[in-house]
Amino acid sequence: MTPEDVARLHAEHGRGLWLFARTVTRDDHLAEDALQTTFLALFERPMPPTRAYLYASVRNAALNLLRSRGRAERRERRSGRTELFEDSGAASVADREAVEAALAGLPEEQREVVVLKVWSGMTFAEIGEAIGAPSNTAASRYRYALEKLRRSLSEVPPA
């Protein structure tokens, strides 16, 4: 479809589609995102859709956004618990808690490098690419983090 076709459809149906998306999502911003997703997809269509197709597309986009938001919220809740040790036999509870507390005390840029290196097994080149920094910077942050972790963990009394 041409940009003019999409603009015409938006002018004709945009408000109703947004209200419908708002009913599904109960969120103004998600409704707007669903509408944008739907209208962006129209550029790939060879001919204008029916009104029913537009409403079905907005509904599907809204439901997908709700599912995505739910998954993101669950990931955020889990990440707040920092469950880094899967094997309960890997270390004592006190040791795990001490390591998690020491990691939580690191600056964000150092903590993310440690997690990517130790728990994801990434190289410094991969880490650098992932965080948008040179690999030498990733390596330096890792080195500084290890120094801070050693100091922090040496202060923990044995269990």
Residue pairs with C-beta under 8 A, 6 or more apart in sequence:
1 42
1 43
1 45
1 46
1 47
1 48
3 43
5 42
5 48
6 39
6 42
6 43
9 39
9 42
9 48
9 49
9 54
10 39
13 51
13 54
14 35
14 39
17 35
17 38
17 54
17 55
17 58
18 31
18 32
18 35
19 31
20 55
20 58
20 59
21 30
21 31
21 32
21 34
21 35
21 58
21 59
21 61
21 62
22 28
22 31
24 31
24 34
24 58
24 59
24 62
24 63
24 66
25 31
25 34
25 62
25 65
25 66
30 62
30 65
30 66
30 69
31 62
33 61
33 65
34 58
34 61
34 62
34 65
35 58
35 61
37 61
37 64
37 65
38 54
38 57
38 58
38 61
41 57
42 49
49 57
82 100
82 103
82 104
84 96
84 99
84 100
84 103
84 115
84 119
85 91
85 96
85 99
90 96
91 99
92 159
94 159
95 159
98 153
98 156
99 149
99 153
101 152
102 148
102 149
102 152
102 153
102 156
103 111
103 114
103 115
103 149
104 111
105 148
105 152
106 114
106 145
106 148
106 149
109 131
109 141
110 141
110 142
110 144
110 145
110 148
111 145
112 131
113 127
113 131
113 138
113 141
113 142
113 145
114 142
114 145
114 146
114 149
116 122
116 126
116 127
116 130
116 131
117 124
117 127
117 142
122 130
123 135
124 135
124 136
124 138
124 139
124 142
125 135
127 135
127 138
127 142
128 134
128 135
128 136
128 137
128 138
131 138
133 141
